[in-house]
Amino acid sequence: MSARNQTELNPVNVALGKSAQSAIDLTSIPFDEICTAVNLSTEAMRRRLSGSLPFLCIEVVQLANFLNMPVSDLIADSFDQAVTT
C-alpha cells in the first residue's frame, strides 16, 4: 500500500477497525482463535483492524457473534467514532 493510500483511509473503515479492536481487547480469547472464528488470517485481521481493508458484512457478524456482543453495538460504536473524528 502506498503512503498516499494510507493517508486516504475511509474513516468508517478505520472507526470499525478501532471498535472491533476495542471489543477484542476486552476479551481474554487469544487473537488467533478470534481470527479463525472469523475465517481470516491474523495478517488479514490486522489489516481490517487498521482500517486499510474494510470488514465484509459477514465478518462483522461473525466477529460480534464470536465475541458475544450485538452486531448493532459494534457498528454503532464505530459510526459514533467516525462522526466525532
Backbone atoms as SQL, in Angstrom:
CREATE TABLE atoms (id INTEGER PRIMARY KEY, chain TEXT, resi INTEGER, resn TEXT, atom TEXT, x REAL, y REAL, z REAL);
INSERT INTO atoms VALUES
  (1, 'A', 1, 'MET', 'N', 0.851, -1.174, 0.000),
  (2, 'A', 1, 'MET', 'CA', 0.000, 0.000, 0.000),
  (3, 'A', 1, 'MET', 'C', 0.894, 1.233, 0.000),
  (4, 'A', 2, 'SER', 'N', 0.584, 2.171, -0.850),
  (5, 'A', 2, 'SER', 'CA', 1.399, 3.371, -0.931),
  (6, 'A', 2, 'SER', 'C', 1.105, 4.297, 0.241),
  (7, 'A', 3, 'ALA', 'N', 2.008, 5.236, 0.494),
  (8, 'A', 3, 'ALA', 'CA', 1.809, 6.210, 1.571),
  (9, 'A', 3, 'ALA', 'C', 0.568, 7.048, 1.308),
  (10, 'A', 4, 'ARG', 'N', 0.309, 7.344, 0.040),
  (11, 'A', 4, 'ARG', 'CA', -0.874, 8.137, -0.301),
  (12, 'A', 4, 'ARG', 'C', -2.151, 7.412, 0.116),
  (13, 'A', 5, 'ASN', 'N', -2.251, 6.105, -0.183),
  (14, 'A', 5, 'ASN', 'CA', -3.428, 5.326, 0.187),
  (15, 'A', 5, 'ASN', 'C', -3.592, 5.251, 1.699),
  (16, 'A', 6, 'GLN', 'N', -2.498, 5.183, 2.429),
  (17, 'A', 6, 'GLN', 'CA', -2.580, 5.104, 3.882),
  (18, 'A', 6, 'GLN', 'C', -3.166, 6.377, 4.473),
  (19, 'A', 7, 'THR', 'N', -2.906, 7.514, 3.856),
  (20, 'A', 7, 'THR', 'CA', -3.420, 8.764, 4.396),
  (21, 'A', 7, 'THR', 'C', -4.854, 9.023, 3.969),
  (22, 'A', 8, 'GLU', 'N', -5.352, 8.253, 2.995),
  (23, 'A', 8, 'GLU', 'CA', -6.707, 8.450, 2.494),
  (24, 'A', 8, 'GLU', 'C', -7.642, 7.316, 2.905),
  (25, 'A', 9, 'LEU', 'N', -7.412, 6.748, 4.084),
  (26, 'A', 9, 'LEU', 'CA', -8.259, 5.660, 4.542),
  (27, 'A', 9, 'LEU', 'C', -9.673, 6.153, 4.810),
  (28, 'A', 10, 'ASN', 'N', -10.638, 5.334, 4.487),
  (29, 'A', 10, 'ASN', 'CA', -12.035, 5.651, 4.736),
  (30, 'A', 10, 'ASN', 'C', -12.249, 5.709, 6.251),
  (31, 'A', 11, 'PRO', 'N', -12.749, 6.824, 6.780),
  (32, 'A', 11, 'PRO', 'CA', -12.905, 6.956, 8.231),
  (33, 'A', 11, 'PRO', 'C', -13.856, 5.929, 8.844),
  (34, 'A', 12, 'VAL', 'N', -14.832, 5.466, 8.084),
  (35, 'A', 12, 'VAL', 'CA', -15.743, 4.447, 8.608),
  (36, 'A', 12, 'VAL', 'C', -15.001, 3.122, 8.775),
  (37, 'A', 13, 'ASN', 'N', -14.157, 2.768, 7.804),
  (38, 'A', 13, 'ASN', 'CA', -13.364, 1.542, 7.919),
  (39, 'A', 13, 'ASN', 'C', -12.430, 1.622, 9.119),
  (40, 'A', 14, 'VAL', 'N', -11.792, 2.767, 9.287),
  (41, 'A', 14, 'VAL', 'CA', -10.867, 2.956, 10.408),
  (42, 'A', 14, 'VAL', 'C', -11.629, 2.868, 11.726),
  (43, 'A', 15, 'ALA', 'N', -12.785, 3.514, 11.793),
  (44, 'A', 15, 'ALA', 'CA', -13.572, 3.512, 13.023),
  (45, 'A', 15, 'ALA', 'C', -14.079, 2.112, 13.358),
  (46, 'A', 16, 'LEU', 'N', -14.509, 1.360, 12.340),
  (47, 'A', 16, 'LEU', 'CA', -14.970, -0.001, 12.588),
  (48, 'A', 16, 'LEU', 'C', -13.803, -0.857, 13.071),
  (49, 'A', 17, 'GLY', 'N', -12.639, -0.663, 12.502),
  (50, 'A', 17, 'GLY', 'CA', -11.455, -1.386, 12.959),
  (51, 'A', 17, 'GLY', 'C', -11.122, -1.066, 14.408),
  (52, 'A', 18, 'LYS', 'N', -11.218, 0.208, 14.775),
  (53, 'A', 18, 'LYS', 'CA', -10.948, 0.606, 16.160),
  (54, 'A', 18, 'LYS', 'C', -11.995, 0.039, 17.111),
  (55, 'A', 19, 'SER', 'N', -13.246, 0.054, 16.693),
  (56, 'A', 19, 'SER', 'CA', -14.321, -0.504, 17.503),
  (57, 'A', 19, 'SER', 'C', -14.115, -2.007, 17.705),
  (58, 'A', 20, 'ALA', 'N', -13.770, -2.697, 16.627),
  (59, 'A', 20, 'ALA', 'CA', -13.503, -4.134, 16.715),
  (60, 'A', 20, 'ALA', 'C', -12.292, -4.398, 17.598),
  (61, 'A', 21, 'GLN', 'N', -11.245, -3.578, 17.461),
  (62, 'A', 21, 'GLN', 'CA', -10.055, -3.755, 18.289),
  (63, 'A', 21, 'GLN', 'C', -10.392, -3.558, 19.763),
  (64, 'A', 22, 'SER', 'N', -11.222, -2.571, 20.070),
  (65, 'A', 22, 'SER', 'CA', -11.637, -2.335, 21.454),
  (66, 'A', 22, 'SER', 'C', -12.388, -3.540, 22.006),
  (67, 'A', 23, 'ALA', 'N', -13.289, -4.105, 21.197),
  (68, 'A', 23, 'ALA', 'CA', -14.047, -5.283, 21.624),
  (69, 'A', 23, 'ALA', 'C', -13.119, -6.470, 21.844),
  (70, 'A', 24, 'ILE', 'N', -12.147, -6.639, 20.960),
  (71, 'A', 24, 'ILE', 'CA', -11.181, -7.741, 21.089),
  (72, 'A', 24, 'ILE', 'C', -10.331, -7.549, 22.341),
  (73, 'A', 25, 'ASP', 'N', -9.942, -6.312, 22.621),
  (74, 'A', 25, 'ASP', 'CA', -9.112, -6.028, 23.796),
  (75, 'A', 25, 'ASP', 'C', -9.821, -6.360, 25.102),
  (76, 'A', 26, 'LEU', 'N', -11.150, -6.343, 25.092),
  (77, 'A', 26, 'LEU', 'CA', -11.927, -6.610, 26.304),
  (78, 'A', 26, 'LEU', 'C', -12.106, -8.101, 26.586),
  (79, 'A', 27, 'THR', 'N', -11.672, -8.943, 25.674),
  (80, 'A', 27, 'THR', 'CA', -11.844, -10.381, 25.850),
  (81, 'A', 27, 'THR', 'C', -10.508, -11.053, 26.148),
  (82, 'A', 28, 'SER', 'N', -10.584, -12.208, 26.769),
  (83, 'A', 28, 'SER', 'CA', -9.361, -12.968, 27.052),
  (84, 'A', 28, 'SER', 'C', -9.120, -14.043, 25.996),
  (85, 'A', 29, 'ILE', 'N', -9.935, -14.037, 24.954),
  (86, 'A', 29, 'ILE', 'CA', -9.787, -15.026, 23.881),
  (87, 'A', 29, 'ILE', 'C', -8.538, -14.696, 23.072),
  (88, 'A', 30, 'PRO', 'N', -7.689, -15.693, 22.834),
  (89, 'A', 30, 'PRO', 'CA', -6.486, -15.440, 22.030),
  (90, 'A', 30, 'PRO', 'C', -6.831, -14.902, 20.639),
  (91, 'A', 31, 'PHE', 'N', -6.004, -13.972, 20.162),
  (92, 'A', 31, 'PHE', 'CA', -6.226, -13.303, 18.883),
  (93, 'A', 31, 'PHE', 'C', -6.345, -14.299, 17.737),
  (94, 'A', 32, 'ASP', 'N', -5.504, -15.328, 17.726),
  (95, 'A', 32, 'ASP', 'CA', -5.549, -16.292, 16.622),
  (96, 'A', 32, 'ASP', 'C', -6.855, -17.084, 16.621),
  (97, 'A', 33, 'GLU', 'N', -7.448, -17.323, 17.788),
  (98, 'A', 33, 'GLU', 'CA', -8.751, -18.001, 17.843),
  (99, 'A', 33, 'GLU', 'C', -9.855, -17.106, 17.278),
  (100, 'A', 34, 'ILE', 'N', -9.767, -15.814, 17.562),
  (101, 'A', 34, 'ILE', 'CA', -10.742, -14.866, 17.021),
  (102, 'A', 34, 'ILE', 'C', -10.630, -14.830, 15.502),
  (103, 'A', 35, 'CYS', 'N', -9.415, -14.772, 14.999),
  (104, 'A', 35, 'CYS', 'CA', -9.202, -14.753, 13.542),
  (105, 'A', 35, 'CYS', 'C', -9.766, -16.013, 12.895),
  (106, 'A', 36, 'THR', 'N', -9.536, -17.161, 13.503),
  (107, 'A', 36, 'THR', 'CA', -10.051, -18.420, 12.975),
  (108, 'A', 36, 'THR', 'C', -11.572, -18.421, 12.956),
  (109, 'A', 37, 'ALA', 'N', -12.195, -17.898, 14.007),
  (110, 'A', 37, 'ALA', 'CA', -13.660, -17.857, 14.078),
  (111, 'A', 37, 'ALA', 'C', -14.256, -16.983, 12.984),
  (112, 'A', 38, 'VAL', 'N', -13.505, -15.969, 12.551),
  (113, 'A', 38, 'VAL', 'CA', -13.985, -15.051, 11.506),
  (114, 'A', 38, 'VAL', 'C', -13.464, -15.473, 10.126),
  (115, 'A', 39, 'ASN', 'N', -12.743, -16.585, 10.088),
  (116, 'A', 39, 'ASN', 'CA', -12.180, -17.120, 8.842),
  (117, 'A', 39, 'ASN', 'C', -11.195, -16.165, 8.180),
  (118, 'A', 40, 'LEU', 'N', -10.363, -15.520, 8.993),
  (119, 'A', 40, 'LEU', 'CA', -9.327, -14.624, 8.482),
  (120, 'A', 40, 'LEU', 'C', -7.967, -15.032, 9.035),
  (121, 'A', 41, 'SER', 'N', -6.935, -14.795, 8.247),
  (122, 'A', 41, 'SER', 'CA', -5.585, -14.971, 8.779),
  (123, 'A', 41, 'SER', 'C', -5.317, -13.827, 9.753),
  (124, 'A', 42, 'THR', 'N', -4.309, -13.983, 10.590),
  (125, 'A', 42, 'THR', 'CA', -4.002, -12.904, 11.538),
  (126, 'A', 42, 'THR', 'C', -3.601, -11.638, 10.789),
  (127, 'A', 43, 'GLU', 'N', -2.901, -11.790, 9.669),
  (128, 'A', 43, 'GLU', 'CA', -2.497, -10.613, 8.887),
  (129, 'A', 43, 'GLU', 'C', -3.707, -9.914, 8.278),
  (130, 'A', 44, 'ALA', 'N', -4.648, -10.699, 7.751),
  (131, 'A', 44, 'ALA', 'CA', -5.864, -10.109, 7.169),
  (132, 'A', 44, 'ALA', 'C', -6.680, -9.391, 8.247),
  (133, 'A', 45, 'MET', 'N', -6.746, -9.987, 9.436),
  (134, 'A', 45, 'MET', 'CA', -7.481, -9.344, 10.529),
  (135, 'A', 45, 'MET', 'C', -6.794, -8.042, 10.930),
  (136, 'A', 46, 'ARG', 'N', -5.482, -8.038, 10.991),
  (137, 'A', 46, 'ARG', 'CA', -4.753, -6.808, 11.353),
  (138, 'A', 46, 'ARG', 'C', -4.998, -5.697, 10.328),
  (139, 'A', 47, 'ARG', 'N', -5.070, -6.054, 9.053),
  (140, 'A', 47, 'ARG', 'CA', -5.359, -5.048, 8.018),
  (141, 'A', 47, 'ARG', 'C', -6.755, -4.473, 8.196),
  (142, 'A', 48, 'ARG', 'N', -7.700, -5.311, 8.568),
  (143, 'A', 48, 'ARG', 'CA', -9.059, -4.819, 8.798),
  (144, 'A', 48, 'ARG', 'C', -9.126, -3.954, 10.059),
  (145, 'A', 49, 'LEU', 'N', -8.425, -4.366, 11.096),
  (146, 'A', 49, 'LEU', 'CA', -8.417, -3.591, 12.335),
  (147, 'A', 49, 'LEU', 'C', -7.759, -2.228, 12.138),
  (148, 'A', 50, 'SER', 'N', -6.790, -2.162, 11.225),
  (149, 'A', 50, 'SER', 'CA', -6.115, -0.889, 10.958),
  (150, 'A', 50, 'SER', 'C', -6.946, 0.024, 10.064),
  (151, 'A', 51, 'GLY', 'N', -7.964, -0.553, 9.421),
  (152, 'A', 51, 'GLY', 'CA', -8.791, 0.230, 8.510),
  (153, 'A', 51, 'GLY', 'C', -8.284, 0.239, 7.085),
  (154, 'A', 52, 'SER', 'N', -7.156, -0.432, 6.837),
  (155, 'A', 52, 'SER', 'CA', -6.618, -0.421, 5.476),
  (156, 'A', 52, 'SER', 'C', -7.437, -1.302, 4.535),
  (157, 'A', 53, 'LEU', 'N', -8.180, -2.252, 5.073),
  (158, 'A', 53, 'LEU', 'CA', -9.133, -3.053, 4.301),
  (159, 'A', 53, 'LEU', 'C', -10.449, -3.066, 5.065),
  (160, 'A', 54, 'PRO', 'N', -11.556, -2.910, 4.381),
  (161, 'A', 54, 'PRO', 'CA', -12.837, -2.918, 5.099),
  (162, 'A', 54, 'PRO', 'C', -13.240, -4.325, 5.528),
  (163, 'A', 55, 'PHE', 'N', -13.963, -4.404, 6.631),
  (164, 'A', 55, 'PHE', 'CA', -14.581, -5.660, 7.032),
  (165, 'A', 55, 'PHE', 'C', -15.731, -5.949, 6.078),
  (166, 'A', 56, 'LEU', 'N', -15.904, -7.206, 5.706),
  (167, 'A', 56, 'LEU', 'CA', -17.101, -7.616, 4.984),
  (168, 'A', 56, 'LEU', 'C', -18.229, -7.740, 6.004),
  (169, 'A', 57, 'CYS', 'N', -19.454, -7.599, 5.576),
  (170, 'A', 57, 'CYS', 'CA', -20.597, -7.684, 6.493),
  (171, 'A', 57, 'CYS', 'C', -20.588, -8.990, 7.278),
  (172, 'A', 58, 'ILE', 'N', -20.327, -10.096, 6.590),
  (173, 'A', 58, 'ILE', 'CA', -20.335, -11.399, 7.263),
  (174, 'A', 58, 'ILE', 'C', -19.245, -11.458, 8.328),
  (175, 'A', 59, 'GLU', 'N', -18.115, -10.809, 8.088),
  (176, 'A', 59, 'GLU', 'CA', -17.033, -10.811, 9.076),
  (177, 'A', 59, 'GLU', 'C', -17.435, -10.027, 10.324),
  (178, 'A', 60, 'VAL', 'N', -18.145, -8.935, 10.139),
  (179, 'A', 60, 'VAL', 'CA', -18.633, -8.157, 11.276),
  (180, 'A', 60, 'VAL', 'C', -19.594, -9.001, 12.106),
  (181, 'A', 61, 'VAL', 'N', -20.510, -9.699, 11.424),
  (182, 'A', 61, 'VAL', 'CA', -21.480, -10.547, 12.115),
  (183, 'A', 61, 'VAL', 'C', -20.764, -11.682, 12.848),
  (184, 'A', 62, 'GLN', 'N', -19.829, -12.343, 12.180),
  (185, 'A', 62, 'GLN', 'CA', -19.093, -13.443, 12.809),
  (186, 'A', 62, 'GLN', 'C', -18.300, -12.955, 14.014),
  (187, 'A', 63, 'LEU', 'N', -17.654, -11.803, 13.883),
  (188, 'A', 63, 'LEU', 'CA', -16.860, -11.268, 14.981),
  (189, 'A', 63, 'LEU', 'C', -17.750, -10.933, 16.174),
  (190, 'A', 64, 'ALA', 'N', -18.851, -10.244, 15.926),
  (191, 'A', 64, 'ALA', 'CA', -19.770, -9.880, 17.013),
  (192, 'A', 64, 'ALA', 'C', -20.336, -11.130, 17.680),
  (193, 'A', 65, 'ASN', 'N', -20.739, -12.106, 16.882),
  (194, 'A', 65, 'ASN', 'CA', -21.269, -13.347, 17.451),
  (195, 'A', 65, 'ASN', 'C', -20.220, -14.070, 18.282),
  (196, 'A', 66, 'PHE', 'N', -19.018, -14.143, 17.780),
  (197, 'A', 66, 'PHE', 'CA', -17.957, -14.840, 18.499),
  (198, 'A', 66, 'PHE', 'C', -17.620, -14.122, 19.806),
  (199, 'A', 67, 'LEU', 'N', -17.660, -12.790, 19.785),
  (200, 'A', 67, 'LEU', 'CA', -17.363, -12.011, 20.996),
  (201, 'A', 67, 'LEU', 'C', -18.602, -11.860, 21.891),
  (202, 'A', 68, 'ASN', 'N', -19.714, -12.479, 21.457),
  (203, 'A', 68, 'ASN', 'CA', -20.960, -12.450, 22.222),
  (204, 'A', 68, 'ASN', 'C', -21.440, -11.024, 22.487),
  (205, 'A', 69, 'MET', 'N', -21.470, -10.240, 21.426),
  (206, 'A', 69, 'MET', 'CA', -21.972, -8.871, 21.525),
  (207, 'A', 69, 'MET', 'C', -22.917, -8.598, 20.368),
  (208, 'A', 70, 'PRO', 'N', -23.875, -7.721, 20.562),
  (209, 'A', 70, 'PRO', 'CA', -24.774, -7.401, 19.453),
  (210, 'A', 70, 'PRO', 'C', -24.019, -6.734, 18.303),
  (211, 'A', 71, 'VAL', 'N', -24.349, -7.135, 17.097),
  (212, 'A', 71, 'VAL', 'CA', -23.735, -6.534, 15.915),
  (213, 'A', 71, 'VAL', 'C', -23.977, -5.023, 15.924),
  (214, 'A', 72, 'SER', 'N', -25.173, -4.632, 16.342),
  (215, 'A', 72, 'SER', 'CA', -25.511, -3.208, 16.352),
  (216, 'A', 72, 'SER', 'C', -24.574, -2.416, 17.255),
  (217, 'A', 73, 'ASP', 'N', -24.128, -3.010, 18.360),
  (218, 'A', 73, 'ASP', 'CA', -23.195, -2.310, 19.250),
  (219, 'A', 73, 'ASP', 'C', -21.852, -2.074, 18.561),
  (220, 'A', 74, 'LEU', 'N', -21.366, -3.095, 17.903),
  (221, 'A', 74, 'LEU', 'CA', -20.077, -2.984, 17.207),
  (222, 'A', 74, 'LEU', 'C', -20.151, -1.919, 16.119),
  (223, 'A', 75, 'ILE', 'N', -21.215, -1.922, 15.365),
  (224, 'A', 75, 'ILE', 'CA', -21.365, -0.957, 14.277),
  (225, 'A', 75, 'ILE', 'C', -21.661, 0.446, 14.812),
  (226, 'A', 76, 'ALA', 'N', -22.533, 0.542, 15.799),
  (227, 'A', 76, 'ALA', 'CA', -22.891, 1.857, 16.354),
  (228, 'A', 76, 'ALA', 'C', -21.673, 2.542, 16.956),
  (229, 'A', 77, 'ASP', 'N', -20.861, 1.801, 17.684),
  (230, 'A', 77, 'ASP', 'CA', -19.646, 2.374, 18.267),
  (231, 'A', 77, 'ASP', 'C', -18.738, 2.916, 17.185),
  (232, 'A', 78, 'SER', 'N', -18.622, 2.193, 16.080),
  (233, 'A', 78, 'SER', 'CA', -17.713, 2.626, 15.018),
  (234, 'A', 78, 'SER', 'C', -18.250, 3.867, 14.313),
  (235, 'A', 79, 'PHE', 'N', -19.547, 3.946, 14.078),
  (236, 'A', 79, 'PHE', 'CA', -20.097, 5.112, 13.412),
  (237, 'A', 79, 'PHE', 'C', -20.049, 6.328, 14.330),
  (238, 'A', 80, 'ASP', 'N', -20.298, 6.135, 15.617),
  (239, 'A', 80, 'ASP', 'CA', -20.172, 7.251, 16.566),
  (240, 'A', 80, 'ASP', 'C', -18.759, 7.797, 16.536),
  (241, 'A', 81, 'GLN', 'N', -17.780, 6.904, 16.502),
  (242, 'A', 81, 'GLN', 'CA', -16.383, 7.318, 16.476),
  (243, 'A', 81, 'GLN', 'C', -16.046, 8.010, 15.159),
  (244, 'A', 82, 'ALA', 'N', -16.562, 7.498, 14.044),
  (245, 'A', 82, 'ALA', 'CA', -16.265, 8.092, 12.728),
  (246, 'A', 82, 'ALA', 'C', -16.830, 9.491, 12.626),
  (247, 'A', 83, 'VAL', 'N', -17.994, 9.697, 13.201),
  (248, 'A', 83, 'VAL', 'CA', -18.643, 11.007, 13.121),
  (249, 'A', 83, 'VAL', 'C', -17.927, 12.043, 13.998),
  (250, 'A', 84, 'THR', 'N', -17.379, 11.601, 15.117),
  (251, 'A', 84, 'THR', 'CA', -16.744, 12.541, 16.041),
  (252, 'A', 84, 'THR', 'C', -15.277, 12.801, 15.720),
  (253, 'A', 85, 'THR', 'N', -14.693, 12.050, 14.774),
  (254, 'A', 85, 'THR', 'CA', -13.274, 12.283, 14.443),
  (255, 'A', 85, 'THR', 'C', -13.129, 13.073, 13.183);
